[in-house]
Amino acid sequence: MLQYQDQSMRPLTTAHLAQTMSLLVLSNQELQEKIDAELSENPALELVEDHSCPTCHRQLVSKGPCPICSAKHEQNQDSIVFVSPKESLRPSGSFNHSEEFLDREPAAPENLGLSVLKQLAADLKTDDRELAAYILSSLDEDGYLQDHPALIARTNRVPLQQVQRVLDLIAQVDPPGLATMGPRQALLAQLNQYDQRLPSISLAREILEHLFKELGKRDFDAMAKTLDVKVHKVRQAAAFIHDSLNPYPARSFWGSGHQPAVPDPNVYHTPDIKISLNLLEPQGALLVEIFTSHAGWLRVNPMFQKALATANGSQTEAWTEHLERASLFVKCIQQRNNTMRRLMEMLVTRQRKFILEGDRHLSPLTRAKIAEIIGVHESTISRAVAHKSLELPGGRIIPLSRFFDRSLSVRDRIKEIVESEIRPLTDDEISMMLEEEGIKVARRTVAKYRAIEGILTARLRKKILQPIAVRA
C-alpha cells in the first residue's frame, strides 16, 4: 500500500519540482510573461487584481509594503523578508529624474553603434544613415577604422566626400575621436573640441601633428628644440594630452576597457528585490522586499471550480486538467516565493556588512554552502540567483550574483592600494602587500583583477605621474 501511494505521488511531485525550478530561474519581467501566457491559456487560473498583500491578502490602503508582513515578529532578527506588491516599488530617498540611472549597474553596456547613431540622428542626411551604420559596425574594439575611407566608399558605392562627411560627424560625438585611422587622428579629433585660440591647445596640436613619435618617447628636450619653446611648456602640453585626451575612444565608452564578446541582454533598471533600512529601528533588522511580477495575487478560479459539477462527460476531463494545472501553477509560484525568502534571509544575515558598508566587507560565500544551510540542492540556489537584481539601501542596483563574487573585496582592496600609492606598485608588490594582510593572491591574479577594474600597469601609471611630478 505504501509503495503504491509513493508511485502515485511521484509524477505530481516531479511535475511540481520541475515547474518550480523553471519558475525560480526567471526574473520578474520573464515571470510576468510566463504568468500572462498561463492566464491566457488556462480559464481555471485567476489573477485577483486588487491592491492587497500577495502573502496575507490583506487590503492595502496606500502604496508601500504590507504593514503586517513587514513588521518584526521575532527578537534579534537580522532581517524581515517578505513578498511585496509590485506597486510598492519606489525610488529610495529624494528622487531626481536626471539621476534616475546613475546608480544602476547594467549587466551589459549599451551598444556603442546604437548610442552614436542616436546622437547623430538630427545631423545625418537620409542617404547617410546606412553608411553611418556600416562604418560604426566595422570599428575595432578601440574605435578605429579597419578599412581606409576610399575602400569604404568603393564597398558602399558612394563618393569619397560622402564617406568623409559621415566620418567627420562621427568623430565629433560622444565618445569623441571614433572612426579615425589610429591614436594620433583620434587625439586630434578630440582636440578640435577645445578652443583653438588657446596657446596650450595650439602647442598640443603641433606636437600631435609633427612630433607624435617624440611624444611617445617623452623626449621633451628634443620637442622643445624643434618647436623653439621652453621645455616646461612642452611638458604642460604633453600633460594636457595625457590627462584630457584618450587615444582609444571606444574604451572610454565600455568602461572596463574592451567591448564584451558576448553581451548579457539583461539590464537592471528596476530591481526584483529591495533592501532598505527600517526607519523605526535603523540599527535593527533590514527590510527585504521580494517584489511580485504582477499586481494582485494568483488563485484557482472558484467559479470555474463550482462549474465542474455541472460539466458533461466530454468536458469533465478537460476541465479537471485545467483545475489541476492551475492548482499546480499557484503552488509552484508560492514555492518560488518561499525559496526566495529563505535565500534572502540567509544572505542578509551573512552579508549585512557588505550591504551596509560596501564591497570591502563581502564575506567569501558559495552557492553550495548556502544550499547546505537551507537544505536544498546547489542547483536550486543557482536558479534562484540567476537573472535577479537587488537594490541596496543606498539605491545602487546590483545583480544578486554579486553576493557570491569572491573576488570583489580583493579587487576593492587593490583599488585602494593603487589610489594611495606614493609610487606605482608592480603586481608582485601588490601581491606581497595583500599577503601581509592575510590575503593570498598570486601575481597573475592581481593582474587579472587590476584589468577588470580598469587599472593600468605600473609602467603606464608611472608615465602618467611623471608630468604631474614635474609640475609640482
KAKADA-V178595 format. One line per field, one symbol per residue. phi: phi as a letter, one per 20 degrees, with the letter a starting at -180 (. if undefined). psi: psi as a letter, one per 30 degrees, with the letter a starting at -180 (. if undefined). burial: b if it has 24 or more other C-alpha atoms within 12 Angstrom, else e. A space follows every 50 residues. Layout:
# KAKADA-V178595
phi: ???
psi: ???
burial: ???
This chain:
# KAKADA-V178595
phi: .fffffffeffffffffffffffffefffffffffgffffecfeecdeee ecffeemffdfcfpfffefeefdcfleebddbecfgfffbfemfddgfdg dfdedffbffffgffffffegfeffgfefffffffffdfefenefecfgf fffffelcfffffffffffffeeeffnfldergfffffffffeeffffgf fffffffffdcfffffelefffffffelcfffffffffffffeddcfcgf ffffmfobfffcfefecedceeccdcffffbgeefeecddffecfnbebf fffffffgfefegfegffffffffffffffffffffffffffffgfffff dgfffedoggefegbdffffffffncfgfffgffefmdcceegfofdcff fgfdefegffffffgffffdfecgefffffffffffendecfgffgffff ffemeffffffffffgffffff
psi: eeeeeeeffeeeeeeeeeeeeeeefkleeeeeeeeeeeeffjffkkjjhl ilkfefgkkkelkllkfefglkfllhkfljklkkleffklkkakkkefge gegkjkfkllkeeeeeeeefeffkleffeeeeeeeefglaffglkflkee eeeeefhlleeeeeeeeeeeffakkkglhlgaeeeeeeeefffljffkee eeeeeeeeefheeeeefhieeeeeeefhllefeeeeeeeeeeefljfief efefeffkkkejkkfkkjeklfkkklkjffiegbkkkjkjklflkalklk jeeeeefefgkleffeeeeeeeeeeeeeeeeeeeeeeeeeeeeeeeeeef heeeeffaefgkkkkleeeeeeefhllefeeeeeekgklkkleffkklkf fffgjffeeeeeeeeeeefgkelkkleeeeeeeeefggjjkleeeeeeee eeggklleeeeeeefefeeee.
burial: eeeeeeeeeeeeeeebbebbbbbbbbbbbebbebbeebbeebbbbbbeee bbbbbebeebeeebbbbebbebeeeeebbbbbbbbbbbbbbbeeeeeeee eeebbbbbbeebbeebbeebeeebeeebbebbbbbbbbbbbbbbbeeebe ebbeeeeeeeebbbbbbbbbbbbbbbbbbbbbbbbbbbbbbbeeeeeeeb bbbbbbbbeebbeebeebebeebbeeeeeebebbbbbbbbbbeebbbbbb bbbbbebbbeeeeeebbbbbbbbbbbbeeeeeeebbbbbbbbbbbbbbbb beebbeeeeeeeeeeeeebbebbbbbbbbbbbbbbbbebbbbbbbbbbbb bbebbbeebbbbbbbbbeebbeeeeeeeebbbbbbbbbbbbbbebbbbbb bbbbbebbbbbbbbbebbeeeeebbbbebbbebbeeeeeebeeeebbebb ebbebbbbeebebbeebeeeee
